[in-house]
Amino acid sequence: MTEIAGLAIINTVGFVTGANRGLGRAFAQGLLDRGAAKVYAAARKPETVQFDDERVMPIKLDVTNLPISSPQPRHVVMCRS
C-alpha cells in the first residue's frame, strides 16, 4: 500500500511531530514504509529520534513552547515534492 487516505506517499516529503515514540514514531515509519523520499522527524530532543534510514532528518521542535498565535501542528503534514 503506497497511499494513506487516498494520498500517494511515494516520493513525498513528510513532517511528523513526536517522531521519537508512540504514534508519531508509527506515523514516521508508515511514511518510510510507503516510499516517502524524506521524513522530517520532529521531537523536543532530536537525539531521541532513532531510525536507521538516511531519509529521516531529526529536527528539534517543542510544540508546547510556540507563540500563542502560532497554529499547533499535529502529527503528519504531507507535502508534494
N, C-alpha and C positions, 0 to 999 in steps of 0.2 A: 504494500500500500504506500503510495507516494503522495497522498493527499490528506489533509486534515480539514474537515468541514467544507469540502469542495475546493479548497485552495491547493494548487500544486506546490510541492515543497522542494523538488529537485532544483538545485542551483539558486535557491533564495538565500537571503540573509535573515537570521533570527536574532531577536534580543529577548533574553529571559532574565527576569529578576528572581532572586532567591535560588540561583542555579547550583548552589553548593549542597543542597539537601532537599529531601522531600519532593513535593510536587514540582517545584522549579527545576530540580535535577532531572526528574522524569520528563518534563517538557523539553528540556535541552537534549536529552538522549533521544527522545522521539524525533526531534528535528534532524539530528545526525543520522539516525536510522533510516529516515526517509529521503536522505540525499541533500540536505541543506549545504550550501557552499561554505558558509561561515555561521557560527553562533557566538554572539557576544553574550557571555555568561556573567551576569552581574551578581555581586554579593557585597555585604559590608566589609568582609575580609577576603579579597580576591585570592589570596593564597590558600583558602579553603576549597576553592573550586578544583575538583580532581577529575579530569578527563584525560585519557591517553589518546588524544586526537588533535592533530595540528589545526583543524578547522575551528577549534574552540579558543576564544580570546577572553580570558578572565578580565573583568573590569570592576573597579570599586564603585559601589552605589549604595547609599543608605536612604531608602525611601521614607524612613521615619524622620529624616532630618532635611527635608526640602522646604523651600519657601512656601508659605501657606497658599499663595496664589498659583503655585505650580500644580499642574494636574498629576495625580498619583498614578504612576504606571502600575499595571497588573502583571500577569505572568508572561504573556507572549505578545510581541508585536511583530507582524510579518511585513517584510518589505520585498518588493520585486527587484531583482538585480538586472 
